[in-house]
Amino acid sequence: MNNRAYGALGEEAAAAYLARQGYIIISRNFRVGRMGEIDIIAKDGETLCFIEVKSRSGYNFGTPAQAVSSQKQAAITRIAQVYMQNNRYSDIPVRFDIVELLMDRDGNINDIFLIRNAF
């Protein structure tokens, strides 16, 4: 399985997991030009959540969340600001979460973790 398909499968699993946790998925793969994209935008109660999904097959290179660099965090924050302006969200609590998936290269999910307030 190539990396793009592997990542897409991880995002599908993450969206399903979040829905089971009570999140309401609003948008997926929200892109702002070359700035980048946010994997999932959802509401958890009254909180608007911007969620990065990271899938890995093991811990050889650290946890999946450790792959979300400070540069990636800054890009997600900027993209979130654009999303909020475009959709006229101004007075709503916001949170940045990460969903980590441990998944083999055949797409079998071994574990999934939600990190609320990840950054």
N, C-alpha and C positions, 0 to 999 in steps of 0.2 A: 504494500500500500504506500503510495507516495505521501509526502508531507502535507500537501494541501488536503487530500482526502482524509488523512489521519486527523488533522486539525478540525475539519468540518464535522467529522464523526464525534469528536470530543465536544464541540459546541452543541451539537444536537443532544448529546447525553447531559450536558450541563443545563441546557434549557429545560429539559424534562425534569431533571433533579430540582431545579429552582421552582418550577411549577408545583411539584409535590411538596415543597417547603412553604407554599403559599404565596410565592412571588407572582405578580402579574407581568408577563412579558409584554413590553411596549414596542420594542424595536430590536432588530438584530443586524449586526454588521453595518452600523451607522458610520459612514465614511465622509470625511471632509478633505477632499482633494488629496494633496500629497502629505497633509498633516497626519493622516492615519485613520484608524477606525476603532470603534468601541464594539466589542463582540456582542454584548447583550446590555440593553437598557430595560430596567424593570422597576416595578413599585413593590416595596415591602411595607405594607400598611400605608402610611402617609409619606414614606421616605422614597425618594427617587434614587435608584441605585445604578451605577455605571459599573459593569462587571467585565473583568478580563478573564478569559478562559485559557488555562495552560494545561496541555496534555504532555505527559512523559511516559516512557516505558519503564523507567526505574529511577533510582537516586544517584546514578553515576556522576551526574553533573549538578547535584544538589536537588532541592525540592523544586517542583514546578513554579511555585511563587517566587523563588529566588531569581528566576529568569525575567521577572518584571523589574527592569532596571529603573533607576531614578529618571532617566531620559524618557522611558516608556510611560512612567507615571505622569511626568510633566505633559507629555503629548495627550494622554487620556484626559487630563484635567482641562487642557485647552479645548479639546474636542467636546467635552462635556459642557463647557461654557457656550460654545457655538450651538449645541443642541438646545440648551436652555433658552438662549436668545431666540432661536428659530421657532421654538414652541411656546414661547411666552411663559416660561416657568420663572418666577422671581422669588416667591416667598414660600419655598418648600424645602424641607430638610433634604440634604444630599449625602450620599455615602458611596465610597469606592470599595468594591469587593473583588475578591479573586476566587474563582473556582479552580481547584487543582484536581486533575484526573490522573490516575495511574492506570495505564491502558496498554495492553500488549500490541504488537504491530499488526495483529489480526483484528483489532478493534474490540477485544474483550476487556471490559472494564473491571479492574481489580479493586479500585477504591476511588472514592470521590470525597473531596473536602471543600467546605465553604468557609472562606475567611472573610468575616465581616469587618468593615473599617480597616482594610488591609493597608491603606495609605491615605 
